[in-house]
Amino acid sequence: MTRYTRSLAVLGLAFTLAGCGIVYRPDVQQGSLLSKPIVDQLKPGMTKRQVTLLLGTPSLTSPFESDRWDYVSSIQRRGGKITTKNLSLTFENDALARIEGDYFPEDPQQLIKDAKKYRIEFPDEKRPDERKGRGGRG
């Protein structure tokens, strides 16, 4: 009976700790998920329709300033500090005039950390040839 009670107590404690978020906290990203190659395709003179087809609808549009679109995103890594990113597009006469914001800040340390997290190695030329010594083709 003591063995059963002890197992039940350990199981209950494990569920309690897992529910509190002590065991694992995932990255939480909300808002417009834009990739740099897609945003790099934006060119001055594009129409609002072309921008919508490329990026999707904006996160924020002002009823008072219809020629400004904002794409906003926030990310919280492992329960840490929330980081907000903003990309503002300004139109003049229904054509893209300006692109502003800090959506893709160059933070080399964070890029390296993310690359290690997802096991991405750069550049490809410096990778050892994985096929050597495996006995297969190549």
Buried (B, 14 or more C-beta within 10 A) or exposed (E): EEEEEEEEEEEEEEEEEEEEEEEEEEEEEEBBEBEEEEBEEBEEEBEBEBBEEBBEEBBEEEEEEEBBBBBBBEBBBEEEEEBEBBBBBEBEEEBBEEBEBEBEEEEEEEEEEEEEEEEEEEEEEEEEEEEEEEEEEE
